[in-house]
Amino acid sequence: MINEDKKEFSEETKRNIAKSLEDIKKGRIHKLEDIKKELKLKISS
């Protein structure tokens, strides 16, 4: 087993994950396709 598999996330990373999950729960996310349309971007994803 690789030693890195046993490492834990830093406290900052844990806070960022929790904040991101809260954003998702509250609907504060946007689909990439919607953003591209709104900004009239012609990039492939």
Residue frames as a rotation matrix with the C-alpha (Angstrom) as fourth column:
MET 1
0.585 0.811 0.000 0.00
0.811 -0.585 0.000 0.00
0.000 0.000 -1.000 0.00
ILE 2
-0.135 -0.593 0.794 1.24
0.512 -0.728 -0.457 3.47
0.849 0.344 0.402 -0.83
ASN 3
-0.642 -0.220 -0.734 2.03
0.765 -0.248 -0.595 5.57
-0.051 -0.944 0.327 2.24
GLU 4
-0.956 0.268 0.115 0.02
-0.240 -0.947 0.212 8.51
0.166 0.175 0.970 0.86
ASP 5
-0.259 0.910 -0.324 -3.19
0.124 0.364 0.923 6.47
0.958 0.199 -0.207 1.19
LYS 6
-0.031 0.193 -0.981 -2.89
0.943 0.330 0.035 6.81
0.330 -0.924 -0.192 4.96
LYS 7
-0.931 -0.364 -0.021 -2.57
0.354 -0.889 -0.292 10.61
0.087 -0.279 0.956 5.04
GLU 8
0.017 0.946 -0.323 -5.47
0.899 -0.156 -0.409 12.66
-0.438 -0.284 -0.853 6.34
PHE 9
0.247 0.156 0.956 -6.74
0.665 -0.745 -0.051 15.89
0.705 0.648 -0.288 4.83
SER 10
-0.860 -0.510 -0.015 -5.52
0.395 -0.648 -0.651 19.10
0.322 -0.566 0.759 6.40
GLU 11
-0.380 0.729 -0.570 -7.96
0.639 -0.239 -0.731 21.12
-0.669 -0.642 -0.375 8.51
GLU 12
-0.500 0.153 -0.853 -8.14
-0.482 -0.867 0.128 23.73
-0.720 0.475 0.507 5.75
THR 13
-0.887 0.156 -0.435 -9.04
-0.328 0.453 0.829 21.07
0.326 0.878 -0.350 3.18
LYS 14
-0.670 0.672 -0.315 -11.71
0.742 0.618 -0.262 19.65
0.019 -0.409 -0.912 5.49
ARG 15
-0.316 0.544 -0.778 -13.22
0.210 -0.759 -0.616 23.16
-0.925 -0.358 0.125 5.88
ASN 16
-0.655 0.012 -0.756 -13.16
-0.670 -0.473 0.573 23.70
-0.351 0.881 0.317 2.13
ILE 17
-0.898 0.351 -0.266 -14.90
0.158 0.821 0.549 20.37
0.411 0.451 -0.792 1.51
ALA 18
-0.471 0.747 -0.469 -17.56
0.781 0.105 -0.616 21.19
-0.411 -0.657 -0.633 4.12
LYS 19
-0.362 0.300 -0.883 -18.14
-0.236 -0.946 -0.224 24.62
-0.902 0.127 0.413 2.54
SER 20
-0.830 0.009 -0.558 -18.43
-0.555 0.081 0.828 23.08
0.053 0.997 -0.062 -0.92
LEU 21
-0.791 0.570 -0.221 -20.93
0.559 0.821 0.115 20.50
0.248 -0.032 -0.968 0.30
GLU 22
-0.315 0.665 -0.678 -22.99
0.514 -0.481 -0.710 23.27
-0.798 -0.572 -0.190 1.88
ASP 23
-0.571 0.056 -0.819 -22.92
-0.583 -0.731 0.356 25.21
-0.578 0.680 0.450 -1.41
ILE 24
-0.917 0.225 -0.329 -24.19
-0.114 0.642 0.758 22.13
0.382 0.733 -0.563 -3.23
LYS 25
-0.597 0.715 -0.364 -26.98
0.793 0.457 -0.403 21.56
-0.122 -0.530 -0.840 -0.69
LYS 26
-0.128 0.532 -0.837 -28.10
0.289 -0.787 -0.545 25.19
-0.949 -0.311 -0.053 -0.99
GLY 27
0.586 0.431 0.686 -28.04
0.723 0.103 -0.683 25.13
-0.365 0.896 -0.251 -4.80
ARG 28
0.697 -0.397 -0.597 -25.14
-0.367 -0.913 0.179 27.54
-0.615 0.095 -0.782 -5.14
ILE 29
-0.388 -0.781 0.490 -23.63
0.175 0.459 0.871 25.67
-0.905 0.423 -0.041 -8.06
HIS 30
0.416 0.466 -0.781 -23.83
-0.681 -0.409 -0.607 26.12
-0.602 0.784 0.148 -11.83
LYS 31
0.620 -0.169 0.766 -23.43
0.486 0.849 -0.207 23.70
-0.616 0.501 0.608 -14.69
LEU 32
-0.442 -0.878 -0.183 -20.44
0.290 -0.333 0.897 24.39
-0.849 0.343 0.402 -16.93
GLU 33
-0.505 0.312 0.805 -22.72
0.858 0.075 0.509 24.37
0.098 0.947 -0.306 -19.97
ASP 34
0.603 0.791 -0.106 -24.91
0.797 -0.590 0.129 27.11
0.040 -0.162 -0.986 -18.44
ILE 35
0.344 -0.578 -0.740 -21.87
0.233 -0.711 0.664 29.27
-0.910 -0.401 -0.110 -17.65
LYS 36
-0.677 -0.628 0.384 -20.51
0.490 0.004 0.871 28.84
-0.549 0.778 0.305 -21.17
LYS 37
-0.073 0.743 0.665 -23.88
0.952 -0.147 0.269 29.91
0.297 0.653 -0.696 -22.64
GLU 38
0.751 0.415 -0.515 -24.18
0.598 -0.757 0.263 32.92
-0.280 -0.506 -0.816 -20.34
LEU 39
0.210 -0.779 -0.591 -20.66
-0.039 -0.610 0.791 34.10
-0.977 -0.143 -0.158 -21.12
LYS 40
0.918 0.225 -0.328 -20.97
-0.337 0.001 -0.942 33.11
-0.211 0.974 0.077 -24.80
LEU 41
-0.094 -0.982 0.166 -17.85
-0.766 0.178 0.618 30.97
-0.636 -0.069 -0.768 -24.58
LYS 42
0.792 0.278 -0.543 -17.04
-0.586 0.596 -0.549 28.56
0.171 0.753 0.635 -27.36
ILE 43
-0.397 -0.907 0.141 -14.80
-0.908 0.367 -0.203 26.10
0.132 -0.209 -0.969 -25.59
SER 44
0.261 0.446 -0.856 -15.13
-0.307 0.879 0.364 22.36
0.915 0.168 0.367 -25.48
SER 45
0.060 -0.193 0.979 -15.26
-0.998 -0.004 0.060 20.52
-0.008 -0.981 -0.193 -22.21
